[in-house]
Amino acid sequence: MIVFLLLWMWLQRAGGQIRYSVPEEQEHGTFVGNIAEDLGLDVTKLAARRFQTVASSRSPHLEVNLENGVLFVNEKMDRELICRQSASCLLHLELFLENPLELFRVEIEIVDINDNPPGFPEADLTVEISESASAGTRLPLESAFDPDVGSNSLRTYQITPNSYFQLDVQTQGDGNKFAELVLEKALDREQQAVHRYVLTAVDGGLPQRTGTALLTIRVLDSNDNVPIFEQSVYTVSLPENAPLGTLLIQLNATDRDQGKNGEVVYSFSNHVSPRVKELFSIESRSGWLEVKGTIDYEESSLHQIYVQAKDLGPNAVPAHCKVLVKVTDVNDNAPEISFSTVSDSVNESAAPGTVVALLSVTDRDSGENGQLQCEILGQVPFKLKSSFKNYYTIVTDGPLDRELRDSYTITILAKDRGSPPLASSKSIKVQVADENDNAPRFSQPSYDVYVTENNVPGAYIYAVTAVDPDMGQNAYISYSILECDIQGMSVFTYVSINSENGYLYALRSFDYEQLKEFSFTVQAKDSGSPALSSNTTINIIIVDQNDNAPSIVSPVAKNGSAKEMVPRSAEPGYLVARLVAVDADDGDNARLTFYIAKGNELGLFRMDWRSGELKTARRLASTKKDPSSPYELLIEVRDHGQPPLSATATILVMAVDSAVDRQGERGNRAGNPKDNSLNLTLILIIALGSVSFVFLLAMIMLAVRCQKDKKLNVYSCLAGECCACCRQARNRKKKLSKSDIMLVQTTNPNAPQVSVEEGSFGHHSQNYCYQVCLTPESAKTDLMFLKPCSPARSTDADHNPCGAIITGYTDQQPDIISNGSILSSETKHQRTELSFLVDRPRRVNSSAFQEADIVSSKDSGHGDSEQGDSDHDATSRAHNSGRSPRCILLQLGESRTVQDADFSTTAVNAAL
């Protein structure tokens, strides 16, 4: 009877190895042991440390719960199927943990239970014995087979009690038991020819199990001589993998009888195992014992063969012997390499000793044939480290550099010590993960970029490129310009860079005469963490163009010509005048040539083309009918640019009788500039006084008006006056071209804004307020167009879209520029006087009308203003000088959309 769920557990822990025992035939889920507890592991960290079993050691019969470390039965185990007749039945399970790496070996012994009764090959056994057999004659009986082992295996045999035979139970070298029938007294075939008994096989289990067979003993007529072997036990050696048909031994048994009773035949005894019959064969007549199957030392190193010899006579009695076949090991198994875990990649910054893979190496051979040595082939920065028994780890053995090599194929070679040695290899591929350890690199530390002056703003000028040997985000490069000042202005007002491709663009039109070269730094930064960068210097060299015509500075012309006196008696080569001309360009563009373009048809004069000296070529006494009329010479100065530019001057050469007349004439001419200078100074003083008076008067009126209307602040008053001024001067209109007006944003978002209330104009035209911003140093005027003034919203001081930013003023009067040219002092004075003739009581302050005057002079009827007049220049100059831009609010009547740029410049004309 089977005891239900009998469990005997034995645990042994030594050196990372645990041993459990579990009876066979247990149901699924039967608890075997808690590996985590027995090893003293923290159950809560099993998942984090990737607690798992080695794939090569897994068994379908057992399973481990990787979350709590419990070992349990996965399916029923039949020990007889798993281990056959082995005395010890062990299953090996190998587990490991990571971080840090720990390896454990678990042995599970399958304990045999007495679940199989002994059994005979046949239910009826027949034995023949000669009646002449003497007492003590032994007859081997067919052995019973019990699949169980140990105490549950076959223990003894029993026979029905009788007076003729007894059983002698013997034990073989491998522990198996067999029975021999021993004759107790002589037989008489005539009295009893057949004896029948019950043969019982009994095992040693609790409870005992038995198997029976019917034993029939036939008494034969006498053949009183039996064959005799030379020895009872033969020992032979046989190498494994011996070829089929290999002769082990030739057995020889002799029989002293003659004829058929003396002819001996050989055969295997009845209790030879079936496996022996599969591996060996015996020739019945010759007694040759040969190899029939594949001999494997790893399966069994010793085979016991029982052979019987029997003559052909009647009532033959067989003789028995035993052949022990010792199998010698041959190095026929190559080492086996099995990887348990492999990392897909290793960081190039990994420290030496970083684990890359875990592997095991086994060899089924024994002795030196099973002794292994492992190594890594090739020169790679990795090495093998013995971990536990036949386990190894592959670890890094040196620095890694992905830029030099992005992957490694690691080949493991395992070789045994057999003769000849056998080897096997296995390879894994490990990728080297990138680390941001390389900064971007420019091809050169500095670049010289040549840009022709007068370039178009926004034009491409150069491209810088940096390379980064890293990959992915670590190699994605962005370009930027480092902050610096150029002539007191930010570099970002001069050039810009495309952050993705490094293309450089000019943000302004360069002027060689103002700036010949400048430098800035470009930085290339990758997207790694942390980001790495490198810098290069860009030297922008402005290339001169012939964009400046020569200018004649001497002699000074009055009314378009200069007069020079020459004595009539002057000899040839007399110096008439020395022309001095300048050219703002450089090089050949500034190399000047002088020559007489017109008026020298008679060849009276000659011009030195280098020095500009005008001299007489011959006497002037008799060359002209009217001696009092001057010689009109048109002198042209031309540079060597492409195309060449030139300037002309008209020189009137007067022939005089003596040098005294010449000096007197020159003295009279020299007095005129003083008078002119005096007159101009007087005019300027009068104008300055007028401006001061008007400013004081406007401030008084402003204070009185603001006192009356407390709801509006002083800024609303300013804006209202400005807009009223616009309404009075509506009839005078002047067109502003698109090139004269630049739309810009206010650079000071926190500046106070003035709310303007729009009055009724008697028609449906929409008014716009514009902000005029000027820097004190600016020679150009920019208009800043704001949103339209809405009557419904103008009373909201906080949200008014139309307003003027009033900032600090300076006493410095900027130059007035019309069409890119600086107006003369006289013109500025005239326009200043005109600005005070119209509606003086309604003026707010002198600065407002100065700005209006500048706006009017900006569009002086000569066409478009210069392209380079931008808000950016004005704002930059204001910041450079440290002063705030001066601004004024202008309100313009608009009968069309803002996009048409056809504005009624009432306020501008009113200022004039």
NORNORUR-V124840 format. One record per residue. RES is the residue in three letters. NEAR is the number of other ideal C-beta (glycine too) atoms within 10 Angstrom. Layout:
RES_NEAR / RES_NEAR
This chain:
MET_6 / ILE_11 / VAL_11 / PHE_6 / LEU_9 / LEU_11 / LEU_13 / TRP_10 / MET_14 / TRP_11 / LEU_11 / GLN_11 / ARG_12 / ALA_7 / GLY_8 / GLY_13 / GLN_15 / ILE_20 / ARG_17 / TYR_20 / SER_18 / VAL_24 / PRO_21 / GLU_21 / GLU_16 / GLN_22 / GLU_10 / HIS_10 / GLY_10 / THR_17 / PHE_13 / VAL_20 / GLY_22 / ASN_17 / ILE_22 / ALA_23 / GLU_12 / ASP_17 / LEU_16 / GLY_7 / LEU_18 / ASP_9 / VAL_14 / THR_10 / LYS_12 / LEU_19 / ALA_10 / ALA_11 / ARG_16 / ARG_12 / PHE_24 / GLN_16 / THR_19 / VAL_21 / ALA_11 / SER_13 / SER_16 / ARG_15 / SER_15 / PRO_8 / HIS_18 / LEU_21 / GLU_19 / VAL_22 / ASN_14 / LEU_15 / GLU_12 / ASN_14 / GLY_19 / VAL_18 / LEU_24 / PHE_17 / VAL_21 / ASN_16 / GLU_12 / LYS_12 / MET_24 / ASP_14 / ARG_23 / GLU_18 / LEU_9 / ILE_15 / CYS_18 / ARG_11 / GLN_17 / SER_10 / ALA_11 / SER_10 / CYS_19 / LEU_13 / LEU_18 / HIS_13 / LEU_21 / GLU_20 / LEU_22 / PHE_21 / LEU_18 / GLU_14 / ASN_10 / PRO_7 / LEU_15 / GLU_16 / LEU_18 / PHE_22 / ARG_19 / VAL_24 / GLU_15 / ILE_23 / GLU_18 / ILE_23 / VAL_19 / ASP_23 / ILE_18 / ASN_21 / ASP_17 / ASN_20 / PRO_19 / PRO_25 / GLY_18 / PHE_20 / PRO_13 / GLU_11 / ALA_10 / ASP_10 / LEU_17 / THR_12 / VAL_18 / GLU_16 / ILE_21 / SER_22 / GLU_19 / SER_18 / ALA_21 / SER_11 / ALA_11 / GLY_9 / THR_19 / ARG_14 / LEU_17 / PRO_19 / LEU_22 / GLU_19 / SER_23 / ALA_26 / PHE_19 / ASP_26 / PRO_19 / ASP_23 / VAL_19 / GLY_14 / SER_12 / ASN_22 / SER_22 / LEU_27 / ARG_16 / THR_14 / TYR_23 / GLN_16 / ILE_16 / THR_12 / PRO_8 / ASN_12 / SER_7 / TYR_18 / PHE_22 / GLN_13 / LEU_18 / ASP_13 / VAL_15 / GLN_13 / THR_9 / GLN_13 / GLY_10 / ASP_12 / GLY_12 / ASN_18 / LYS_19 / PHE_20 / ALA_24 / GLU_17 / LEU_24 / VAL_15 / LEU_19 / GLU_14 / LYS_11 / ALA_12 / LEU_24 / ASP_10 / ARG_17 / GLU_8 / GLN_8 / GLN_12 / ALA_13 / VAL_10 / HIS_18 / ARG_11 / TYR_21 / VAL_11 / LEU_22 / THR_19 / ALA_25 / VAL_20 / ASP_24 / GLY_16 / GLY_21 / LEU_11 / PRO_9 / GLN_13 / ARG_20 / THR_13 / GLY_20 / THR_17 / ALA_20 / LEU_14 / LEU_24 / THR_14 / ILE_22 / ARG_13 / VAL_22 / LEU_19 / ASP_11 / SER_15 / ASN_23 / ASP_15 / ASN_18 / VAL_22 / PRO_25 / ILE_14 / PHE_21 / GLU_10 / GLN_9 / SER_9 / VAL_11 / TYR_18 / THR_11 / VAL_14 / SER_10 / LEU_19 / PRO_13 / GLU_19 / ASN_13 / ALA_17 / PRO_8 / LEU_11 / GLY_10 / THR_14 / LEU_12 / LEU_20 / ILE_18 / GLN_13 / LEU_22 / ASN_14 / ALA_22 / THR_15 / ASP_22 / ARG_12 / ASP_19 / GLN_10 / GLY_9 / LYS_12 / ASN_19 / GLY_16 / GLU_16 / VAL_25 / VAL_18 / TYR_25 / SER_13 / PHE_17 / SER_17 / ASN_17 / HIS_19 / VAL_18 / SER_18 / PRO_9 / ARG_14 / VAL_18 / LYS_14 / GLU_11 / LEU_21 / PHE_23 / SER_16 / ILE_24 / GLU_14 / SER_13 / ARG_9 / SER_11 / GLY_18 / TRP_16 / LEU_24 / GLU_16 / VAL_19 / LYS_16 / GLY_13 / THR_13 / ILE_23 / ASP_17 / TYR_22 / GLU_14 / GLU_12 / SER_15 / SER_14 / LEU_11 / HIS_21 / GLN_16 / ILE_24 / TYR_19 / VAL_24 / GLN_20 / ALA_24 / LYS_22 / ASP_26 / LEU_15 / GLY_23 / PRO_13 / ASN_20 / ALA_24 / VAL_23 / PRO_21 / ALA_20 / HIS_17 / CYS_21 / LYS_17 / VAL_20 / LEU_14 / VAL_23 / LYS_12 / VAL_21 / THR_12 / ASP_20 / VAL_17 / ASN_20 / ASP_16 / ASN_21 / ALA_18 / PRO_25 / GLU_15 / ILE_19 / SER_16 / PHE_16 / SER_19 / THR_17 / VAL_14 / SER_16 / ASP_10 / SER_16 / VAL_23 / ASN_14 / GLU_19 / SER_15 / ALA_20 / ALA_9 / PRO_13 / GLY_11 / THR_16 / VAL_19 / VAL_20 / ALA_20 / LEU_22 / LEU_22 / SER_20 / VAL_22 / THR_15 / ASP_22 / ARG_15 / ASP_23 / SER_14 / GLY_11 / GLU_13 / ASN_21 / GLY_18 / GLN_14 / LEU_18 / GLN_13 / CYS_17 / GLU_12 / ILE_16 / LEU_12 / GLY_10 / GLN_5 / VAL_17 / PRO_17 / PHE_22 / LYS_16 / LEU_18 / LYS_13 / SER_10 / SER_17 / PHE_19 / LYS_15 / ASN_16 / TYR_20 / TYR_22 / THR_20 / ILE_25 / VAL_18 / THR_20 / ASP_15 / GLY_10 / PRO_12 / LEU_22 / ASP_16 / ARG_23 / GLU_15 / LEU_10 / ARG_12 / ASP_15 / SER_10 / TYR_18 / THR_11 / ILE_20 / THR_14 / ILE_23 / LEU_17 / ALA_23 / LYS_19 / ASP_24 / ARG_16 / GLY_20 / SER_9 / PRO_7 / PRO_15 / LEU_17 / ALA_13 / SER_16 / SER_15 / LYS_16 / SER_11 / ILE_17 / LYS_11 / VAL_21 / GLN_13 / VAL_20 / ALA_18 / ASP_22 / GLU_17 / ASN_20 / ASP_15 / ASN_21 / ALA_18 / PRO_25 / ARG_14 / PHE_19 / SER_10 / GLN_10 / PRO_9 / SER_12 / TYR_18 / ASP_13 / VAL_17 / TYR_12 / VAL_19 / THR_13 / GLU_18 / ASN_15 / ASN_17 / VAL_10 / PRO_14 / GLY_11 / ALA_13 / TYR_12 / ILE_17 / TYR_19 / ALA_14 / VAL_19 / THR_14 / ALA_22 / VAL_13 / ASP_22 / PRO_16 / ASP_24 / MET_15 / GLY_12 / GLN_13 / ASN_21 / ALA_17 / TYR_15 / ILE_21 / SER_18 / TYR_22 / SER_14 / ILE_19 / LEU_10 / GLU_10 / CYS_13 / ASP_12 / ILE_16 / GLN_10 / GLY_11 / MET_17 / SER_14 / VAL_19 / PHE_15 / THR_18 / TYR_20 / VAL_23 / SER_15 / ILE_22 / ASN_13 / SER_14 / GLU_10 / ASN_11 / GLY_20 / TYR_16 / LEU_23 / TYR_14 / ALA_20 / LEU_15 / ARG_19 / SER_16 / PHE_22 / ASP_17 / TYR_23 / GLU_14 / GLN_10 / LEU_15 / LYS_15 / GLU_15 / PHE_18 / SER_15 / PHE_20 / THR_15 / VAL_22 / GLN_17 / ALA_24 / LYS_20 / ASP_24 / SER_16 / GLY_20 / SER_9 / PRO_6 / ALA_14 / LEU_18 / SER_14 / SER_18 / ASN_16 / THR_20 / THR_14 / ILE_21 / ASN_13 / ILE_23 / ILE_13 / ILE_22 / VAL_15 / ASP_21 / GLN_17 / ASN_19 / ASP_15 / ASN_20 / ALA_17 / PRO_24 / SER_12 / ILE_22 / VAL_11 / SER_14 / PRO_18 / VAL_10 / ALA_14 / LYS_11 / ASN_7 / GLY_7 / SER_15 / ALA_21 / LYS_18 / GLU_19 / MET_21 / VAL_24 / PRO_19 / ARG_14 / SER_14 / ALA_20 / GLU_9 / PRO_12 / GLY_11 / TYR_16 / LEU_13 / VAL_21 / ALA_23 / ARG_14 / LEU_22 / VAL_14 / ALA_22 / VAL_15 / ASP_22 / ALA_16 / ASP_23 / ASP_18 / GLY_13 / ASP_13 / ASN_22 / ALA_18 / ARG_14 / LEU_21 / THR_17 / PHE_22 / TYR_15 / ILE_19 / ALA_15 / LYS_12 / GLY_18 / ASN_19 / GLU_7 / LEU_12 / GLY_10 / LEU_22 / PHE_23 / ARG_18 / MET_23 / ASP_14 / TRP_14 / ARG_10 / SER_11 / GLY_20 / GLU_16 / LEU_25 / LYS_17 / THR_19 / ALA_15 / ARG_15 / ARG_16 / LEU_23 / ALA_12 / SER_8 / THR_14 / LYS_14 / LYS_6 / ASP_6 / PRO_14 / SER_8 / SER_11 / PRO_18 / TYR_20 / GLU_13 / LEU_24 / LEU_14 / ILE_26 / GLU_17 / VAL_25 / ARG_21 / ASP_24 / HIS_16 / GLY_21 / GLN_9 / PRO_6 / PRO_14 / LEU_17 / SER_15 / ALA_17 / THR_13 / ALA_23 / THR_16 / ILE_24 / LEU_16 / VAL_21 / MET_16 / ALA_21 / VAL_20 / ASP_11 / SER_12 / ALA_13 / VAL_10 / ASP_13 / ARG_16 / GLN_12 / GLY_13 / GLU_15 / ARG_12 / GLY_9 / ASN_9 / ARG_13 / ALA_9 / GLY_9 / ASN_10 / PRO_11 / LYS_9 / ASP_9 / ASN_11 / SER_10 / LEU_10 / ASN_11 / LEU_14 / THR_10 / LEU_10 / ILE_16 / LEU_15 / ILE_10 / ILE_12 / ALA_16 / LEU_13 / GLY_10 / SER_15 / VAL_18 / SER_11 / PHE_13 / VAL_18 / PHE_15 / LEU_11 / LEU_13 / ALA_20 / MET_12 / ILE_9 / MET_16 / LEU_17 / ALA_11 / VAL_9 / ARG_14 / CYS_16 / GLN_8 / LYS_8 / ASP_11 / LYS_7 / LYS_7 / LEU_20 / ASN_14 / VAL_14 / TYR_21 / SER_21 / CYS_20 / LEU_23 / ALA_28 / GLY_24 / GLU_23 / CYS_24 / CYS_26 / ALA_15 / CYS_23 / CYS_25 / ARG_18 / GLN_14 / ALA_20 / ARG_16 / ASN_7 / ARG_14 / LYS_13 / LYS_14 / LYS_12 / LEU_19 / SER_12 / LYS_13 / SER_14 / ASP_22 / ILE_21 / MET_19 / LEU_14 / VAL_16 / GLN_9 / THR_18 / THR_18 / ASN_13 / PRO_8 / ASN_6 / ALA_14 / PRO_13 / GLN_22 / VAL_24 / SER_22 / VAL_29 / GLU_14 / GLU_20 / GLY_12 / SER_7 / PHE_14 / GLY_7 / HIS_8 / HIS_6 / SER_12 / GLN_16 / ASN_22 / TYR_19 / CYS_27 / TYR_22 / GLN_22 / VAL_23 / CYS_26 / LEU_23 / THR_23 / PRO_19 / GLU_15 / SER_23 / ALA_18 / LYS_22 / THR_26 / ASP_25 / LEU_22 / MET_23 / PHE_18 / LEU_19 / LYS_13 / PRO_15 / CYS_22 / SER_16 / PRO_12 / ALA_7 / ARG_14 / SER_22 / THR_15 / ASP_11 / ALA_16 / ASP_6 / HIS_11 / ASN_23 / PRO_16 / CYS_25 / GLY_25 / ALA_28 / ILE_23 / ILE_23 / THR_15 / GLY_9 / TYR_15 / THR_14 / ASP_6 / GLN_10 / GLN_13 / PRO_19 / ASP_15 / ILE_23 / ILE_20 / SER_18 / ASN_16 / GLY_15 / SER_13 / ILE_12 / LEU_17 / SER_11 / SER_13 / GLU_13 / THR_14 / LYS_20 / HIS_17 / GLN_14 / ARG_20 / THR_21 / GLU_14 / LEU_13 / SER_22 / PHE_18 / LEU_8 / VAL_17 / ASP_14 / ARG_14 / PRO_9 / ARG_15 / ARG_24 / VAL_24 / ASN_17 / SER_20 / SER_17 / ALA_26 / PHE_25 / GLN_22 / GLU_22 / ALA_25 / ASP_21 / ILE_27 / VAL_26 / SER_23 / SER_20 / LYS_24 / ASP_22 / SER_17 / GLY_8 / HIS_10 / GLY_10 / ASP_13 / SER_23 / GLU_15 / GLN_12 / GLY_14 / ASP_21 / SER_19 / ASP_19 / HIS_17 / ASP_19 / ALA_24 / THR_22 / SER_22 / ARG_20 / ALA_21 / HIS_17 / ASN_16 / SER_16 / GLY_8 / ARG_17 / SER_20 / PRO_26 / ARG_25 / CYS_21 / ILE_26 / LEU_30 / LEU_28 / GLN_24 / LEU_20 / GLY_20 / GLU_16 / SER_12 / ARG_12 / THR_9 / VAL_14 / GLN_7 / ASP_10 / ALA_16 / ASP_14 / PHE_23 / SER_23 / THR_27 / THR_24 / ALA_28 / VAL_29 / ASN_19 / ALA_25 / ALA_27 / LEU_19
